[in-house]
Amino acid sequence: MKKKYFLKLALSLFLITTISNAQSWQWAISGGSFDSDNANSETVKCMVTDYDGNVYSLSNVGVNGLQVAGVSKEGFSGIDYMISSFSCSGEYRWSRVIGGPGTDEIQRIQVDAEGNIYAVGKIKRNGEAYFGGETGYDIVLPTSSSSVDLNKQNLFIVKYSSEGELLWMNMPQPEDISYTDALINSKSLDFQVDDEGNSYWLCFIPPGTYADGAFVNTLEGNNLFIFKYDTDGNFIAASESEMQPIENSPMNSIPDMKLALDQNNNNFYIVCNKINTDIVDMDINGEVVDNNSFLAAFNEDGNFLWKIVSTIQQGSADISDMCIDSDGAIYLSGSTFDGNSLGETTFTSPTNGGFPYIVKLNAQGEFIWTTNGSTINSSTSAYGITVKADEVAVTGGFGILTWDELELVQETNEGYDIYLARFNKQDGNIIGLIDIEGNAGYWDYGNAITADTYGSYYMGGRFDNLLYIGDTTLADGAQGWDFFIAKYGSQNCDCSMPQPSFGVTPDTQNGSTFSFSYTGTTPYDTISWNFGDGQTSEEENPEYAYSNPGTYNVCLTVTNDCGNEEYCTEVEATSLSTELFKNALATVYPNPVNDIINITTKKALSYTIYTVLGSKISKGNIDSGNATLYFGYLTPGVYFLQISDENNTSEVIKLFKK
């Protein structure tokens, strides 16, 4: 085992000691093959967890001697992909291998609210291709003859149940797609899945007919689209992006891309990185972007919103990963050098090495905070990033890494170890910096990270030789790297998580003021309110007044020994007031109302009906004279009717629906 030094200030030592008593390495597993030529590919690419605390990983794997957690699996050819699942306590659940006769591609896995697993990718078809089961095969795709335009479809989207059952698989390309269009002009780039199981798939495709005729791409050249599928695998739509290559290019000439979806506003965020000098520039809404890496935002129709770009002054830099929290804040991680800029931020470091960074942005692309480490005679990146409750965490590999007052140091020429860095997501202050040790002279990396509902982290990556994780020692099965999965957290898999909920009562005299009452489970350790406008409270039953009208996503986070859980709902703050009839615009009756309400007015009016929480139900116009509004479809309760004339004189009437 290599010699390691941990250098920290006294205050930091106390902090880390306190945290480590609460959380520690719980378990670890490894997987991989004996194929040394696939060594660079055997790593965890992506990880997700479901509500029950199960963890799922996506790994590149070889063929010979393939196993995961001691369970033998069948590999197929070249570089395949394995999806594997483990319980909160580290028990093997299932695994599936997907592969064809060559180097296949799967960018990511995703999970919906019911624990179903989704994947997208591109599979080789110059021989039989397989979607493996626990044993045997779920699907076998036939060989494609090079001389006939048949069976060359290679882009796929697949869904598994939480238990590993293959539920459906779709291939959107036409059955007669040509060899060139399939192999060279088509590419799966990334995708996202929302809680309902709708998939949003970023693809690079040539002209043609897709999804069994549901979509026809008539654009010249190869272009970017987002395909949308529902939870049952039905094709819904294709949205053309306002970001496209500046010239018609094959798939290998476009930047590496990552996609994120903000479920609060349905905006998409795309990160682009130029991985070599042959990559073409991108055109975004008529503007050529030639930067090494950038983040661009688009609405759900693919229309451009904003972007931030990097300015490379030395070496190379990239945006490795991104994630979005429940408030819609965006977190980016990656590597850069002293003097390089990303948007309005210029990174600085006292040393000459490449160093990791994190930035936090709001949904408008404005910087909230930035933080970065520093290195000496080495280059370190933050490859994977995740956010949970009030923390954000990253992982990577390091030689010598300093982040604020915390430092991890090992002797010169001893390779890289794996690090986990945790930060307060509100201000970016570092909470902890710990490592996973490997043997001296080997290069080990953390590549992916996620968190579960119990407050634990799961890390995945690659290692070469031996890896020491808590009380577990993992051994690489052959030459080159194997992949690993490790849990850092608490022994709380059988805990009962807190179940937060709350009620909302608007002030009848002021539509911008609300009283919030906690109605969730007790006891709890901590309670935290986020009112959606940057303000917070730790009271159990706070009252809050918004400064500006608008729709706000109010989130409540409650913690106990098992972890934390969040509950959110929207409120609409208005300038509504129930000060009535100061200058009566209309006569409204009856009140309470059954099905029909009558309105008598001497002038034309507009009207809006609101719920008691301030959400709009309907709106319209009323001519002078007598009019009726139908309330029969509304549930019994309190509603507000706002009426306004052409001079913007308004009144609000509180109505009671029987």
C-alpha positions as CSV (number, residue, x, y, z in Angstrom):
1,M,0.0,0.0,0.0
2,K,1.4,3.4,-0.9
3,K,2.4,5.9,1.7
4,K,-0.1,8.8,2.0
5,Y,0.0,12.2,3.7
6,F,-3.1,14.2,4.8
7,L,-2.3,17.8,5.5
8,K,-5.1,20.0,7.0
9,L,-5.6,22.9,9.3
10,A,-6.6,22.1,12.9
11,L,-10.1,23.3,12.3
12,S,-10.5,21.2,9.2
13,L,-9.2,18.1,11.0
14,F,-11.9,18.5,13.6
15,L,-14.5,18.9,10.9
16,I,-13.4,15.9,8.9
17,T,-13.2,13.7,12.0
18,T,-16.7,14.7,13.0
19,I,-18.1,13.9,9.6
20,S,-16.2,10.6,9.2
21,N,-17.8,9.4,12.5
22,A,-21.2,9.8,10.9
23,Q,-20.4,8.4,7.4
24,S,-17.8,5.9,6.1
25,W,-17.2,3.5,3.3
26,Q,-19.9,0.8,3.5
27,W,-19.2,-1.7,0.8
28,A,-17.4,-2.1,-2.6
29,I,-17.6,-4.4,-5.6
30,S,-15.6,-4.8,-8.8
31,G,-16.2,-6.1,-12.3
32,G,-14.5,-6.6,-15.6
33,S,-12.9,-9.0,-18.0
34,F,-9.4,-10.4,-18.7
35,D,-9.1,-8.5,-22.0
36,S,-6.1,-6.2,-21.7
37,D,-6.9,-4.5,-25.0
38,N,-10.1,-3.2,-23.5
39,A,-8.4,-2.0,-20.4
40,N,-9.2,1.7,-21.1
41,S,-12.9,0.9,-21.5
42,E,-13.6,-1.0,-18.3
43,T,-14.9,1.8,-16.1
44,V,-18.2,3.0,-14.7
45,K,-19.6,5.6,-17.0
46,C,-22.8,6.5,-15.2
47,M,-24.7,5.7,-12.0
48,V,-28.3,6.3,-10.8
49,T,-30.4,5.3,-7.8
50,D,-34.1,4.7,-7.3
51,Y,-36.4,5.6,-4.5
52,D,-35.9,2.3,-2.7
53,G,-32.2,2.9,-2.5
54,N,-31.1,0.5,-5.2
55,V,-28.1,1.6,-7.3
56,Y,-27.6,1.0,-11.0
57,S,-24.3,1.4,-13.0
58,L,-23.3,1.5,-16.6
59,S,-19.8,0.2,-17.5
60,N,-17.7,-0.5,-20.5
61,V,-16.6,-4.1,-20.5
62,G,-14.6,-6.7,-22.4
63,V,-15.5,-10.3,-23.2
64,N,-13.2,-13.0,-21.8
65,G,-13.8,-13.9,-18.1
66,L,-16.4,-11.1,-17.7
67,Q,-17.9,-10.9,-14.2
68,V,-19.4,-8.5,-11.8
69,A,-19.4,-9.0,-8.0
70,G,-18.3,-12.6,-8.7
71,V,-21.2,-13.3,-11.0
72,S,-20.0,-14.6,-14.5
73,K,-21.5,-12.9,-17.5
74,E,-21.4,-13.5,-21.2
75,G,-19.6,-10.8,-23.3
76,F,-20.0,-10.7,-27.0
77,S,-17.2,-8.9,-29.0
78,G,-15.0,-5.9,-28.7
79,I,-16.3,-3.4,-26.2
80,D,-19.7,-4.1,-24.8
81,Y,-21.7,-2.4,-22.1
82,M,-23.0,-3.7,-18.8
83,I,-25.9,-2.4,-16.7
84,S,-25.7,-3.8,-13.2
85,S,-27.9,-3.3,-10.1
86,F,-27.2,-3.6,-6.4
87,S,-29.3,-3.1,-3.3
88,C,-28.6,-0.3,-0.7
89,S,-26.6,-2.9,1.3
90,G,-24.5,-4.0,-1.7
91,E,-26.3,-7.2,-2.6
92,Y,-26.1,-8.2,-6.3
93,R,-29.6,-7.9,-7.9
94,W,-29.1,-8.3,-11.7
95,S,-27.0,-7.3,-14.7
96,R,-27.5,-7.1,-18.4
97,V,-24.8,-7.0,-21.2
98,I,-25.5,-5.3,-24.5
99,G,-23.1,-5.6,-27.4
100,G,-22.5,-6.3,-31.1
101,P,-19.4,-7.4,-33.0
102,G,-17.2,-4.3,-32.3
103,T,-17.1,-1.2,-30.3
104,D,-20.6,-0.2,-29.1
105,E,-21.7,3.0,-27.5
106,I,-24.1,3.7,-24.6
107,Q,-23.9,7.2,-23.2
108,R,-26.0,7.1,-20.1
109,I,-28.6,5.3,-18.0
110,Q,-31.6,7.0,-16.4
111,V,-34.3,6.1,-13.9
112,D,-37.9,7.2,-13.6
113,A,-40.0,7.6,-10.4
114,E,-41.0,4.0,-10.5
115,G,-37.5,2.7,-10.6
116,N,-37.5,1.7,-14.3
117,I,-34.2,1.9,-16.1
118,Y,-33.6,3.4,-19.6
119,A,-30.6,3.5,-21.9
120,V,-29.8,4.8,-25.4
121,G,-26.9,4.0,-27.6
122,K,-25.5,2.7,-30.9
123,I,-24.7,-0.9,-31.5
124,K,-22.6,-2.6,-34.2
125,R,-24.6,-4.7,-36.8
126,N,-21.9,-6.4,-38.9
127,G,-22.7,-9.6,-37.0
128,E,-25.3,-10.7,-34.6
129,A,-25.9,-8.1,-31.8
130,Y,-27.3,-9.0,-28.4
131,F,-29.3,-7.6,-25.5
132,G,-28.4,-10.2,-22.9
133,G,-30.5,-11.4,-20.0
134,E,-29.5,-12.7,-16.6
135,T,-28.8,-15.8,-18.6
136,G,-29.5,-16.2,-22.3
137,Y,-30.7,-13.3,-24.5
138,D,-33.6,-10.9,-24.4
139,I,-33.1,-9.8,-28.0
140,V,-30.8,-11.0,-30.8
141,L,-30.5,-8.6,-33.8
142,P,-29.6,-10.4,-37.1
143,T,-26.4,-9.8,-39.0
144,S,-26.5,-7.0,-41.6
145,S,-25.1,-7.8,-45.0
146,S,-22.8,-5.1,-46.3
147,S,-24.3,-5.3,-49.8
148,V,-28.0,-4.8,-48.9
149,D,-29.7,-1.9,-47.2
150,L,-31.4,-4.0,-44.5
151,N,-30.8,-4.6,-40.8
152,K,-28.5,-1.7,-40.5
153,Q,-30.5,0.2,-37.9
154,N,-28.0,0.8,-35.0
155,L,-29.5,3.5,-32.8
156,F,-31.6,2.2,-29.9
157,I,-33.5,3.2,-26.8
158,V,-34.4,0.4,-24.3
159,K,-36.3,0.2,-21.0
160,Y,-35.9,-2.3,-18.2
161,S,-38.0,-2.7,-15.1
162,S,-36.4,-2.2,-11.7
163,E,-36.0,-6.0,-11.5
164,G,-34.2,-6.1,-14.9
165,E,-37.0,-7.3,-17.2
166,L,-36.7,-5.8,-20.7
167,L,-39.9,-4.0,-21.2
168,W,-39.4,-2.6,-24.7
169,M,-36.7,-1.6,-27.2
170,N,-37.0,0.8,-30.2
171,M,-34.8,1.6,-33.1
172,P,-36.0,4.8,-34.8
173,Q,-34.0,4.6,-38.1
174,P,-35.7,3.3,-41.2
175,E,-35.4,-0.3,-42.1
176,D,-33.6,0.5,-45.3
177,I,-31.1,2.9,-43.9
178,S,-27.8,2.7,-45.8
179,Y,-24.5,1.6,-44.5
180,T,-23.0,5.1,-44.7
181,D,-26.0,6.8,-43.1
182,A,-26.1,4.3,-40.2
183,L,-22.4,3.9,-39.5
184,I,-21.0,7.4,-40.3
185,N,-23.9,9.9,-40.3
186,S,-25.9,8.7,-37.3
187,K,-24.9,9.1,-33.6
188,S,-26.6,8.8,-30.2
189,L,-25.2,11.7,-28.1
190,D,-27.1,11.7,-24.7
191,F,-30.5,11.6,-23.2
192,Q,-32.6,12.4,-20.1
193,V,-35.8,10.8,-18.6
194,D,-38.3,12.7,-16.5
195,D,-40.1,11.3,-13.5
196,E,-43.1,10.1,-15.6
197,G,-40.8,8.1,-17.8
198,N,-40.7,10.3,-20.9
199,S,-37.4,10.2,-22.7
200,Y,-35.6,13.0,-24.4
201,W,-32.9,11.7,-26.8
202,L,-30.3,13.9,-28.4
203,C,-29.3,12.4,-31.8
204,F,-27.3,13.4,-34.8
205,I,-29.1,12.1,-37.9
206,P,-29.1,12.4,-41.7
207,P,-32.3,13.1,-43.8
208,G,-34.9,10.4,-43.9
209,T,-38.0,8.9,-42.4
210,Y,-37.9,7.9,-38.7
211,A,-40.0,6.2,-36.1
212,D,-42.0,4.1,-38.6
213,G,-43.0,7.2,-40.5
214,A,-43.9,9.4,-37.6
215,F,-41.1,11.9,-38.3
216,V,-39.5,12.9,-41.6
217,N,-36.3,14.8,-41.5
218,T,-36.1,17.0,-44.6
219,L,-33.0,19.1,-43.5
220,E,-29.9,18.9,-45.7
221,G,-26.9,17.2,-44.3
222,N,-26.6,15.7,-40.8
223,N,-28.3,17.6,-38.0
224,L,-29.1,17.5,-34.3
225,F,-32.6,16.6,-33.0
226,I,-34.2,15.7,-29.7
227,F,-36.4,12.6,-30.0
228,K,-39.2,12.3,-27.4
229,Y,-40.7,9.0,-26.4
230,D,-43.3,8.3,-23.7
231,T,-42.9,5.8,-21.0
232,D,-44.4,3.0,-23.1
233,G,-41.9,3.6,-25.9
234,N,-44.2,5.5,-28.2
235,F,-42.6,8.1,-30.4
236,I,-44.0,11.6,-29.6
237,A,-42.1,14.2,-31.5
238,A,-38.7,15.4,-32.8
239,S,-37.5,18.9,-32.0
240,E,-34.9,20.5,-34.2
241,S,-32.2,22.2,-32.3
242,E,-31.1,25.8,-33.0
243,M,-27.5,24.5,-32.5
244,Q,-26.0,22.7,-35.5
245,P,-22.6,22.1,-37.0
246,I,-21.4,24.9,-39.3
247,E,-20.9,22.5,-42.1
248,N,-22.2,19.1,-43.1
249,S,-20.1,16.7,-41.0
250,P,-19.9,13.0,-40.2
251,M,-20.5,12.0,-36.6
252,N,-16.8,11.9,-35.7
253,S,-16.4,15.6,-36.4
254,I,-19.0,16.9,-34.0
255,P,-18.2,17.8,-30.4
256,D,-18.7,15.5,-27.5
257,M,-22.1,16.4,-25.9
258,K,-24.0,16.0,-22.6
259,L,-27.7,16.7,-22.1
260,A,-29.6,17.8,-19.0
261,L,-33.3,18.4,-18.5
262,D,-34.8,20.9,-16.0
263,Q,-38.1,19.4,-15.1
264,N,-39.2,22.7,-13.5
265,N,-39.3,24.6,-16.8
266,N,-38.6,21.9,-19.4
267,N,-35.5,23.7,-20.6
268,F,-32.6,21.6,-22.0
269,Y,-28.9,22.3,-21.4
270,I,-26.3,20.9,-23.7
271,V,-22.6,20.9,-22.9
272,C,-20.2,20.7,-25.8
273,N,-16.5,19.7,-25.7
274,K,-14.0,19.6,-28.6
275,I,-12.1,16.5,-27.9
276,N,-9.6,17.0,-30.8
277,T,-8.6,19.5,-33.5
278,D,-10.7,17.8,-36.1
279,I,-14.0,18.8,-34.4
280,V,-16.1,21.4,-36.3
281,D,-17.4,24.6,-34.8
282,M,-21.1,24.9,-33.9
283,D,-23.7,27.4,-35.1
284,I,-26.1,28.6,-32.4
285,N,-29.0,30.7,-33.7
286,G,-26.8,32.2,-36.4
287,E,-23.7,32.7,-34.3
288,V,-20.6,30.6,-34.8
289,V,-19.2,29.3,-31.5
290,D,-15.5,28.1,-31.8
291,N,-14.7,27.8,-28.1
292,N,-13.2,24.6,-26.8
293,S,-16.2,24.0,-24.5
294,F,-19.4,25.7,-23.7
295,L,-22.9,25.3,-22.2
296,A,-26.0,26.3,-24.2
297,A,-29.6,26.5,-23.0
298,F,-32.7,25.8,-25.1
299,N,-36.4,25.7,-24.4
300,E,-38.5,22.5,-24.9
301,D,-39.0,23.4,-28.6
302,G,-35.2,23.6,-29.2
303,N,-35.1,27.4,-29.3
304,F,-31.9,29.0,-28.1
305,L,-32.0,30.8,-24.7
306,W,-28.4,31.6,-23.6
307,K,-24.9,30.3,-23.5
308,I,-21.6,30.5,-21.5
309,V,-18.3,29.7,-23.2
310,S,-14.8,28.9,-22.1
311,T,-11.7,30.9,-23.2
312,I,-8.7,28.7,-23.5
313,Q,-5.4,30.4,-22.7
314,Q,-3.2,27.4,-22.1
315,G,-3.4,23.6,-22.2
316,S,-6.9,22.1,-22.5
317,A,-10.0,22.4,-20.4
318,D,-13.5,20.9,-20.5
319,I,-16.9,20.6,-18.8
320,S,-16.9,17.0,-17.7
321,D,-20.4,16.7,-16.2
322,M,-23.4,18.6,-15.1
323,C,-26.5,18.1,-12.9
324,I,-29.6,20.1,-11.9
325,D,-31.2,20.4,-8.4
326,S,-34.9,20.7,-7.5
327,D,-34.7,24.5,-7.6
328,G,-33.4,24.5,-11.2
329,A,-29.8,25.5,-10.3
330,I,-27.2,24.1,-12.7
331,Y,-23.9,22.6,-11.5
332,L,-20.9,22.1,-13.8
333,S,-17.7,20.2,-13.1
334,G,-14.5,19.7,-15.1
335,S,-10.9,20.6,-15.4
336,T,-9.1,23.8,-16.3
337,F,-5.8,25.8,-16.0
338,D,-4.8,29.0,-14.3
339,G,-6.1,32.0,-16.3
340,N,-8.7,30.1,-18.3
341,S,-12.2,31.5,-18.2
342,L,-15.7,30.1,-18.2
343,G,-18.3,32.7,-18.8
344,E,-17.7,35.6,-16.4
345,T,-15.4,33.5,-14.2
346,T,-11.6,33.4,-14.6
347,F,-10.0,30.5,-12.7
348,T,-6.8,31.1,-10.7
349,S,-4.3,28.7,-9.2
350,P,-0.9,29.2,-7.5
351,T,0.5,26.1,-9.2
352,N,1.0,25.0,-12.8
353,G,-1.1,21.8,-12.9
354,G,-4.6,21.3,-14.4
355,F,-7.1,21.5,-11.6
356,P,-10.8,20.6,-10.9
357,Y,-13.6,23.1,-10.6
358,I,-17.3,23.4,-9.9
359,V,-19.6,26.3,-10.9
360,K,-23.2,26.9,-9.9
361,L,-25.6,28.8,-12.2
362,N,-29.2,29.8,-12.0
363,A,-31.7,28.9,-14.8
364,Q,-30.9,32.2,-16.6
365,G,-27.2,31.3,-16.8
366,E,-26.0,33.7,-14.1
367,F,-23.2,32.6,-11.9
368,I,-24.0,32.0,-8.2
369,W,-20.7,30.7,-7.0
370,T,-17.5,29.0,-8.2
371,T,-14.8,26.9,-6.5
372,N,-11.7,25.1,-7.7
373,G,-8.8,23.1,-6.3
374,S,-5.2,23.3,-7.2
375,T,-2.6,20.6,-8.1
376,I,1.2,20.3,-8.4
377,N,2.9,18.7,-11.3
378,S,-0.2,16.8,-12.2
379,S,-3.6,17.3,-13.8
380,T,-6.8,16.6,-11.9
381,S,-10.4,16.8,-13.1
382,A,-13.8,16.6,-11.4
383,Y,-15.2,14.0,-13.8
384,G,-18.6,13.2,-12.1
385,I,-20.9,15.5,-10.2
386,T,-24.1,15.0,-8.2
387,V,-26.4,17.0,-5.9
388,K,-28.4,15.8,-2.9
389,A,-30.3,17.9,-0.3
390,D,-27.9,20.6,0.7
391,E,-24.7,19.1,-0.7
392,V,-23.0,18.8,-4.1
393,A,-20.2,16.3,-4.6
394,V,-17.6,15.4,-7.3
395,T,-15.1,12.6,-7.9
396,G,-11.9,12.1,-10.0
397,G,-8.3,11.0,-9.6
398,F,-5.5,12.9,-8.1
399,G,-1.7,13.0,-7.4
400,I,-1.6,16.1,-5.2
401,L,-4.9,17.9,-4.6
402,T,-5.6,21.0,-2.5
403,W,-9.1,22.4,-2.2
404,D,-9.4,25.4,0.1
405,E,-7.9,24.4,3.4
406,L,-8.0,20.6,2.7
407,E,-5.3,18.7,1.0
408,L,-4.6,15.1,-0.2
409,V,-0.9,14.4,-0.9
410,Q,1.0,11.3,-2.0
411,E,4.6,10.8,-2.9
412,T,6.0,11.6,-6.4
413,N,5.6,9.0,-9.2
414,E,3.1,6.9,-7.2
415,G,0.2,7.3,-9.7
416,Y,-3.3,8.6,-9.0
417,D,-5.8,7.7,-6.2
418,I,-9.5,8.4,-6.2
419,Y,-11.1,11.3,-4.4
420,L,-14.5,12.3,-3.1
421,A,-15.1,16.0,-2.5
422,R,-18.2,17.4,-0.8
423,F,-19.5,21.0,-0.8
424,N,-22.3,23.1,0.7
425,K,-24.5,23.7,-2.3
426,Q,-25.7,27.1,-1.1
427,D,-22.3,28.8,-1.0
428,G,-19.7,26.3,-2.4
429,N,-17.7,25.9,0.8
430,I,-16.0,22.6,1.0
431,I,-17.3,20.1,3.6
432,G,-15.0,17.1,3.2
433,L,-12.2,15.7,1.0
434,I,-11.4,12.0,1.3
435,D,-9.7,9.4,-0.9
436,I,-9.7,5.7,-1.9
437,E,-6.2,4.3,-1.9
438,G,-4.7,2.1,-4.5
439,N,-1.3,0.5,-4.9
440,A,1.7,2.6,-5.6
441,G,2.5,3.2,-9.3
442,Y,-1.1,2.7,-10.6
443,W,-3.6,5.2,-12.0
444,D,-7.0,4.9,-10.5
445,Y,-9.9,7.3,-11.1
446,G,-13.4,8.1,-9.9
447,N,-15.6,8.7,-13.0
448,A,-19.2,8.7,-11.9
449,I,-21.1,9.6,-8.7
450,T,-24.8,9.6,-7.5
451,A,-26.7,9.8,-4.2
452,D,-29.6,7.9,-2.7
453,T,-32.6,9.0,-0.7
454,Y,-30.8,7.9,2.5
455,G,-28.1,10.6,2.0
456,S,-25.3,8.2,0.9
457,Y,-23.0,8.6,-2.1
458,Y,-22.2,5.9,-4.7
459,M,-19.0,6.2,-6.7
460,G,-17.8,4.3,-9.7
461,G,-14.7,4.4,-11.8
462,R,-11.7,2.3,-12.7
463,F,-8.7,0.8,-10.9
464,D,-5.5,-1.1,-11.8
465,N,-4.1,-3.7,-9.4
466,L,-5.5,-3.3,-5.9
467,L,-8.0,-0.8,-4.3
468,Y,-8.6,-0.4,-0.6
469,I,-12.1,0.7,0.3
470,G,-12.9,0.6,4.0
471,D,-12.5,-3.0,5.1
472,T,-12.7,-4.3,1.5
473,T,-9.8,-4.9,-0.8
474,L,-10.6,-5.2,-4.5
475,A,-8.2,-6.9,-6.9
476,D,-8.0,-6.3,-10.7
477,G,-8.6,-9.6,-12.5
478,A,-6.0,-9.1,-15.2
479,Q,-3.8,-6.6,-17.0
480,G,-5.4,-3.1,-17.3
481,W,-8.3,-1.6,-15.5
482,D,-11.4,-3.1,-13.9
483,F,-14.4,-1.1,-12.8
484,F,-15.5,-0.6,-9.2
485,I,-18.6,0.6,-7.4
486,A,-18.4,1.9,-3.8
487,K,-20.8,3.3,-1.2
488,Y,-19.9,6.1,1.2
489,G,-22.5,6.8,3.8
490,S,-24.3,5.2,6.8
491,Q,-25.8,1.8,7.7
492,N,-29.3,3.0,7.3
493,C,-30.8,0.9,4.5
494,D,-33.6,-0.4,6.8
495,C,-34.5,3.1,8.1
496,S,-37.8,4.8,7.7
497,M,-37.2,7.9,5.7
498,P,-39.0,11.1,6.8
499,Q,-42.1,11.8,4.7
500,P,-42.4,15.6,4.4
501,S,-45.6,17.4,3.4
502,F,-47.1,20.8,4.1
503,G,-50.2,22.9,3.8
504,V,-50.4,26.4,2.3
505,T,-52.8,29.1,3.3
506,P,-52.7,32.5,1.4
507,D,-53.4,35.7,3.2
508,T,-56.9,36.8,2.2
509,Q,-55.8,40.5,2.2
510,N,-52.5,40.1,0.4
511,G,-52.0,37.6,-2.4
512,S,-48.2,37.6,-2.0
513,T,-48.2,36.4,1.6
514,F,-48.6,32.7,2.6
515,S,-48.6,30.7,5.8
516,F,-46.9,27.3,5.5
517,S,-47.8,24.5,8.0
518,Y,-45.8,21.3,8.3
519,T,-48.0,18.2,8.0
520,G,-45.3,15.5,7.5
521,T,-44.0,12.7,9.8
522,T,-42.4,13.3,13.1
523,P,-40.0,13.3,14.8
524,Y,-37.3,14.8,12.5
525,D,-33.8,16.1,13.1
526,T,-33.8,19.2,10.8
527,I,-36.3,21.1,8.7
528,S,-35.5,23.5,5.9
529,W,-37.8,25.6,3.6
530,N,-36.7,27.0,0.3
531,F,-39.3,29.5,-1.0
532,G,-38.1,29.4,-4.6
533,D,-36.8,33.0,-4.6
534,G,-33.5,32.4,-2.9
535,Q,-34.9,32.8,0.6
536,T,-35.0,30.0,3.2
537,S,-36.4,29.3,6.7
538,E,-35.8,26.7,9.4
539,E,-39.0,27.3,11.2
540,E,-41.6,24.5,11.3
541,N,-44.5,26.7,10.3
542,P,-43.2,29.8,8.6
543,E,-45.1,32.8,7.2
544,Y,-43.5,34.3,4.1
545,A,-44.2,37.3,1.9
546,Y,-42.9,37.4,-1.7
547,S,-41.5,40.7,-3.0
548,N,-42.7,40.2,-6.6
549,P,-45.6,38.4,-8.2
550,G,-44.9,35.1,-9.9
551,T,-45.0,31.4,-9.7
552,Y,-42.6,29.9,-7.1
553,N,-41.5,26.3,-6.4
554,V,-41.6,25.9,-2.6
555,C,-39.5,23.0,-1.4
556,L,-39.4,21.5,2.1
557,T,-36.4,19.2,3.1
558,V,-36.7,17.1,6.3
559,T,-33.9,14.9,7.7
560,N,-33.6,12.2,10.3
561,D,-31.0,9.5,11.0
562,C,-31.9,7.7,7.8
563,G,-31.3,10.6,5.5
564,N,-33.4,13.4,3.9
565,E,-36.5,13.7,1.8
566,E,-37.9,16.7,-0.2
567,Y,-41.4,17.7,-1.0
568,C,-42.2,20.6,-3.4
569,T,-45.3,22.4,-4.6
570,E,-45.9,25.6,-6.6
571,V,-47.5,28.8,-5.2
572,E,-48.5,31.8,-7.3
573,A,-47.9,35.1,-5.6
574,T,-50.1,37.9,-6.9
575,S,-51.1,41.4,-6.0
576,L,-54.6,40.0,-5.3
577,S,-56.5,41.6,-2.4
578,T,-60.0,41.0,-1.2
579,E,-60.6,44.6,-0.5
580,L,-63.9,44.7,-2.5
581,F,-66.3,47.2,-4.1
582,K,-64.3,50.4,-3.6
583,N,-65.2,51.2,-7.2
584,A,-67.6,48.4,-8.1
585,L,-67.1,47.3,-11.7
586,A,-69.8,44.6,-11.7
587,T,-72.5,42.9,-9.7
588,V,-71.6,39.2,-9.1
589,Y,-74.1,36.7,-7.7
590,P,-74.9,34.2,-6.2
591,N,-72.1,33.7,-3.7
592,P,-71.8,30.9,-2.6
593,V,-72.1,29.5,-6.1
594,N,-73.3,26.1,-7.3
595,D,-72.7,25.8,-11.1
596,I,-73.4,29.2,-12.6
597,I,-72.3,32.7,-11.5
598,N,-74.0,35.8,-13.0
599,I,-72.1,39.0,-13.8
600,T,-73.8,42.3,-14.6
601,T,-71.5,45.1,-15.8
602,K,-71.8,48.4,-17.7
603,K,-68.5,48.1,-19.5
604,A,-66.4,45.4,-21.1
605,L,-64.2,43.5,-18.6
606,S,-61.5,40.9,-18.6
607,Y,-61.6,38.2,-15.9
608,T,-59.2,35.6,-14.3
609,I,-60.2,32.9,-11.9
610,Y,-57.6,31.8,-9.3
611,T,-57.4,28.9,-6.8
612,V,-56.9,29.7,-3.1
613,L,-53.1,29.1,-3.8
614,G,-53.0,31.7,-6.5
615,S,-52.8,29.4,-9.5
616,K,-54.7,30.5,-12.6
617,I,-57.6,28.3,-13.6
618,S,-59.2,30.2,-16.5
619,K,-59.4,33.7,-18.0
620,G,-61.4,35.5,-20.7
621,N,-63.4,38.6,-21.6
622,I,-66.9,39.8,-20.7
623,D,-69.0,42.2,-22.8
624,S,-71.1,44.9,-21.2
625,G,-74.5,43.7,-20.0
626,N,-75.2,40.3,-18.5
627,A,-72.9,37.4,-18.6
628,T,-72.5,34.0,-16.9
629,L,-69.5,31.9,-15.9
630,Y,-69.7,28.1,-15.4
631,F,-68.2,26.9,-12.1
632,G,-69.6,23.3,-12.3
633,Y,-66.3,21.7,-13.1
634,L,-64.6,23.1,-10.0
635,T,-64.3,21.2,-6.8
636,P,-65.9,22.8,-3.7
637,G,-63.7,25.4,-2.0
638,V,-62.6,29.0,-2.1
639,Y,-61.7,30.8,-5.3
640,F,-60.9,34.4,-6.4
641,L,-62.4,36.1,-9.4
642,Q,-60.4,39.1,-10.6
643,I,-62.1,41.5,-13.0
644,S,-60.4,44.4,-14.8
645,D,-61.5,47.2,-17.2
646,E,-59.6,48.7,-20.0
647,N,-58.0,51.3,-17.6
648,N,-56.5,48.4,-15.6
649,T,-58.9,49.1,-12.7
650,S,-59.2,45.8,-10.9
651,E,-61.3,44.1,-8.3
652,V,-61.1,40.7,-6.7
653,I,-64.1,38.9,-5.4
654,K,-63.8,35.9,-3.0
655,L,-66.1,33.2,-4.1
656,F,-67.3,30.1,-2.3
657,K,-68.0,27.0,-4.5
658,K,-70.5,24.6,-3.0
